[in-house]
Amino acid sequence: MAKRLVLFVHGLGGDPAGTWKRFPDLVRSDDELSAFDIGHFDYPTSPLRMIFWTRYPSVQTLAGALHTQIENRFHDYDDITLVCHSLGGLIAKRYLIDRIELGDGLRVKRMLLFAVPNNGAGLASIATQLSSHHRQAQQLCRESDLVIGISQAWARLKVANQVKVNYVVAALDRVVDEHSARESWDNPAIDVVVDRGHLDVVKPVDENDLSFLILKRFVNATTPLTQSSSAAAEVPPNANLRVAFSALVRIEHGGKYALVRNLHRPETFAPFGGVFKYLPLGQEDLDRLEFRPQVKGSDMQHDLRGFIQARLLAEFVKWFDTGHGRESVNTCLRRELVEETLEIGFELPKGDVQQFRHIRRVAEGPEFIATEDYFQFRIFEVCDLVTETNSAEKLVSQLFAHSVGRKDLVWVTSDEIKKGRAVTGEVIAAHAAYFFGNTRYRQSDPGFSTI
């Protein structure tokens, strides 16, 4: 099993204890994060520098130092999450760019960036004026050679296709503006902490603090093969293995959850959502992985539902985790919501863009499906519909009202989901139980119909 590490990288003028406060201890004490060890990358830095005094190393030098520590101090870990604050994010980005340009394999699998000046920081120029020859502050300035070089190399090398990255915006930040923290306005991998500034966004006070929950969700969501209760079977390397990777959305109203009639299993009601689509630029990778789509026509065309040889499963999941050549979770769920609400006669309000918050990943199997005579492996990315806006709350209320008297949309309790049947008689899909955890309470549903 892979050894996993959460490696904290502080920012300008920071240090491991002062920057992160209780953050590392909260990770250590959380049962769901027990597979991860904690590490720190510490380096000489100060927000101010007096001439003829301390010389602080450049970001490029610090990127090399981060590589040295990872290769020596943390050489046993092959699944590393970098958690970075401010300047630390630029150091980590430069480190990843250097490794890719040199053709090294990456043991860093994911990176969480808190209040990082991806496009530079305006107040860094003030710090430069106050601190003569402060190299680190100069490199943080907007349009500095470092900031521009990192941005260009990051896009050219498509680093985000090789490392899972999430960006955290502190809404009260007076050092790094929102656009810089986001990297770009159309970046979908964004979390916003509305009541924190530049420094306190990385100082969670307890296990319910939003900054800690963001890290916990991010690490769990991108940890491969979190198994469900379905027992994993020993699978011969050349066995026929069915794979299906889906996204589900939990929509709640008054303690009940929305389920819609499954088009291909009309006797069953399931969560909104469905199978990811692969994109044309992913075809080359899928051909290399010998992926054979289960259905080549109809509405299932380009579904990530098909067959591979079992020996290729780990590589197939690794490709999926890059996000390259397939829909994102948000894109998949938005498409599915449009399609499935139209099927039940409900049209989503024009101009609304639904947002989703990832809850967990559940991986089933591999398990043998005796009735079909093949092995099966499935991944479910489970999300909540974000309802903190008035338009989202209105959407849920309208959907609830639309369900009155209909036979294709039901709202059920958690107990009904766990039992597998609504009080009004509808059969509930087994994977709906993943709304509440990694446990599937009954066997899988029968094969789908292509009619």
Secondary structure, DSSP 8 states (H G I E B T S, - for coil): ---EEEEEE--TT--HHHHHTTHHHHHHH-GGGTTEEEEEE-----S---TTS-----HHHHHHHHHHHHHHTTTT-SEEEEEEETHHHHHHHHHHHHHHHTT----EEEEEEES--TT--HHHHHHHHHSTT-HHHHHHSTT-HHHHHHHHHHHHTTGGGTSEEEEEEETT-SSS-HHHHHSSTT-S-EEEETT--TTGGG---STT-HHHHHHHHHHHHTSS--B-SS------TTSEEEEEEEEEEE-EETTEEEEEEETTEEEEEE-EEEE-BB-GGGHHHHHHTT-EES--SGGGTTBSEEEEEGGGHHHHHHHHHHTTTB--HHHHHHHHHHHHHHHTT----TT----EEEEEEEEEEEEEETTTTEEEEEEEEEEEE---SHHHHHHHHHHHHHTTT-SSEEEE-HHHHHHTB-TTS-EE-GGGGGGSSS---S---------
